[in-house]
Amino acid sequence: MVYKIDRLTRSPKDFYQLIEFFEQAKIDFISITERFDTSTPAGRLLRNIMLTFSQFERELTSEKTKDKMLERAKKGLANGGLTTYGYIRQDKKLIPHPKEAEEIKSIFETYIESGSTAKTYQMLRNKRVKNKLGKNFSKTNISHILQNVIYIGKVLHNGEIYQGIHEPIISEEIFTLAQNIHKEKQKKFRVYKNFLFCGLIKCEECGSNMTSCFTNKYIGRKLNRYYYYRCTATMKQDWQACSVKQVSAERLEDFCLENLERISVDKNYIENLVFRLNNDEQAGYRAGYELMDGHSKIFPLQSQNHQRN
């Protein structure tokens, strides 16, 4: 039961799929405020017309919203629900917050002097501990601040930069210096390796995701590059945030692949695993797992999908 048909969906494609599912499951669909009998051709036509108008209304509203946001950006007004740190809103306009603006200036100055978000983070942390005041920044927050054009009196909308009407906190010269340092660091820290388990590994100690990284070390005159899965807690906070810190990518990937290969040929283990997954009440709803004949190598489902494609 729904109040109106568009409360279920405004997409005809989704709606037809849902109706087909309802009919197969012998479920009745009722719209409280709209009366149409779907057992007759006229009723189904009325339903389809109403659904098409609902989709049209959604697309029209979306276009109006986009146009309004674009016009605001052209007028120099910032879009978005949350007010950017360093500013407050007065009469729908951004006004620099005295204390926060000083903190933003300090972030840019420290980053330009040190060339490091880690040192900038450490400076803010020491300042916060000493004064028992200030926002609890992470390295990610600092990176976003350093690249936010709103601090030089501009507005970013859909990849385009417009001149804002608010007062800048940072001069364009300082902002440009920070961007140049960031671009130079990006060139130096480019990773030339495909990490097999990127986005899948979690830190056992703190539960944070493990991200790909590398270090360069000179042995004699030869440069050697070492790859790791690094706990993101050490990047968002500092190196001492987690004792695991990082794990050799080569050792971890070899360990995982060796175990996957061993498991792939252990049919009894796989059958027991499938049984546990399908009968584990604490695991929540699962679609069900079934063994497929003739697929005993590593990544059998992936190989089958490639063959179909």
N, C-alpha and C positions, 0 to 999 in steps of 0.2 A: 504494500500500500504506500502511495506517495501523494503529496498534496497536489502537485501538478506534474505533468509528464516530463517537463524540463528539469525537475528535481532529481530524476533518475539519471538522465544524460541529455545532452543537446547534440550529440553526434548520431546521425542516422545509422552509420555503420555499427557503432557500439550498441545502439538500441535494437537493431535487427538481430544481432548476435545474442543479446540478452533475452529477447522474446523467444528465439529459437531454443535457448537453454531452458527457459521457463516452461515451454510447451513439452519438451522432452522430460522434464522433471515433474510435470503435472502441477505446475504452480500457476495460480491466477494472479494477473497483474491488474491493479485497480488504481485509477487516478481519482482522488476524492472530489475535486472541483470540476472535473471534465467528464462528461458523459458520452462515451462512444462504445458501440457494440462491435467488438473485433471479430465477431462470428459472421458479419455480413460484409460484402465488398464496400458498401458506403461507409461503414464504421471504420474499416481499415484505411480507406482513403482519407477520412477526416483525421485519423490518428497520424498518418504520414504527413499531411499538410501542416498540422499543428507542430510536429517535430521539426519540419523544415523551417517554419517560422521561428522556432526556438533557436535553431542553429544560426539563422540569419541575425537574430537579435544579439546573440553572443558575439558574432564576428563584428557586428556594427559597434557594439560597446567596446570591444577590443580596439578597433580602429580609432574611436573617439578618444580613448585613454592614451593611445600612442601619440595621437596628434596633440593632445593637451600637454603631455610630457615634453614633446619636442618644442612646443611654443614656450613652455616655461624655461627650457634650456636656452633657447634663443634670446630670451629676455634676461638671461643671467641668473635665473633662480635654480637652486639645487633641488633635484628630485630625490625621493627616497623617504622612508619612514623615520629612520634613526638619524639623529643629528651627529654630524662628524665631530670626533673628539677635537677639542680646541675652539669650538664654536658653541653658541647658544642661539635659539630661535626667538626672534622678536618681530611680531607682525609679519610672519612668514619669511623673514629675511635672516641671514646668518650674521651674527655679531661675535667678534672674537671674545673668548672667555679669558680674562687676564691671566690667571694662574695656569690654565691649560695651554694657552698660547705660548707662555714662557717655556713650558715643558716641551712643546713641539719644536721651538727654536733650539733648545738644548739637544734634542735628538739629532737634528740636522747637523749642528755644529760638531757634535761628538763623532758622528758617522764620517763626516768629511775629514776630520783630523785623524781618526783611527783607521778608516776604510773598512770597518768591521761591524756587522750587526751584533756579533757576540759581545764585543767591548761596549757597544752602545747599550745593550741589554744589561750588562754588568753595572754600568754607570747608573742606570735608572733603578736597578735593584738596590744598590748601595745607598742611593739617595732616598729611596722609599723606606729602607730599614732605619736610616739615620733620622729622618724627619717623621717617620710613621705616617706618611701621607703619600698621595699620588696613586695613579692607576697601576694595576698589576699588569704590565705589558708582557707579551711573549715576543719572541723573535719574529714570528709571523706578523703580529701587529705592527712591529717596527718597520718591517719591509713594506707593508701596505701604506703606512704613513709616508715613508720616503718616496713613494711613487704616486702619491695622491695629488693631483693638480689643483685640488680645491684650496690647498694652502698657499698657492700663488695667485689666488683670486680668479680662478677659472672653474668651469663646470664641464664634466665629462658625461656625455650621453650617447649611447650606442656607438662607441668608438670614436666619436667626434668631440672635439674640444671647443667650447664656447667661452667668450669673455663673461665673467660673472660680475654681479653688482656688489658683491660683498668685499670687505677689506681683506687683503692678503696678509698672512702671517709671515711668510717666507718670501724673500726676493727671488726673482727668476734666475739670477746669477747663482745663488746658493743652490737652488733646486736643480739647475743644469749640472753643477758640479757633482751633486749626489747621483744623478742619473748616469753621468759618465763613469763614475766609480762602479756603479752597479753593472753597467754593460761590460766593463773590463773584467769584472769578477765572473760574469756569466761565461765569457770566452775561456777563462782559465779553468773553470770548473765544469766544463762540458764532459759528459760521461760517454766513453766509446765502448760500451758493453751492453748486451741485452741481458738483463737480470730475469731469470726464469720465474722467480716467485715474487716479483715486485707487487706490492699491495696485498699479499696473502700472509705474510709473516707477522706475528705479533710477539712482543716482548713478554717472556714468561714472568718476569719480576713485576713490572708495573702495568702490563696490558696494553701499552702503547703500540702503534703500528711501527714496523721496521721499514725504513726507507733506504733506497740505494744511495751509495756514496763511494768515494775513493780518496786515497791519499797518494801523493808523489814523494818518493824517497830516492835520494842519490846514493848509489853504491859506487864509490870511486867517481868516475865522470859519467857513469851510465845512469839514466833516469829510469826508475822502475815505478810502475803504477800498481797499487793494491786495492782491490774492490771489497766492499763490506756492505752488510745490512746493518744500518745504524738505528738505534732506538730514537724515535722522534722527540721523546722527552728531553734528551740531551741537546736537541736543536731548539725546541720551543723555550726551554728554560736555560740550563747550563750543563756543562760536561758532568757535573757531580749529581745530576738529578736522578740518574739510574746507574746501578753498579754494573749492569750488563754492558752498557755503552754500545758496542758493536761486535759483529760476528763476521768472520771471513766468509765472503760470498762463495768462493770456490769450495770450501770445506762443507758449508751448509747445503749447497746444491748437490754436491756429490753424495752426501749422506742421504738426502731426500730421494734422489734418483736410485741409489742402490737399494733403499728400502722399498720403493715403489716396484722395482724390478723383482725383488724377492717376493713381495705380496702378490704380484700379478700371476705368478705361477703356483701360488698356494691356494688351490680351489677350496679346501676346507675352511681356511681363514676367511675367504671372501664370502662363502655361504653363511658362515656364522655372523659376519659383519652385517650382511644384508638382513638377516633375521633380526638382529638386535635393532637396526635402524627402523625396520617396519613394525616392531613391537615395543618400542620404547615409549611409554606413556608420557614421560617428562619432556620428550623431544618436540611435542606439539604436533600439528598436522603435517604430514608428509604425503606426497603424491604416490609414494611406493617405489621401491627399487627392485629391479629384476635382473637376473643374470642373463646374458645374451650368449648363445652358443657360437663357438668359433672365434671368440674374442678374448684371448688370454694374454695379449701383449700389453705393454704400458700404454695408457690413454686409449683404451679400446673405443669409447664412445666418440672421441675426437676424430679418430681415424675413420670411423664409419661415416661421420658427417662429411668429411672431406671427400669420401668416395661418392656420396650422394650428390654433392655439389659438382 
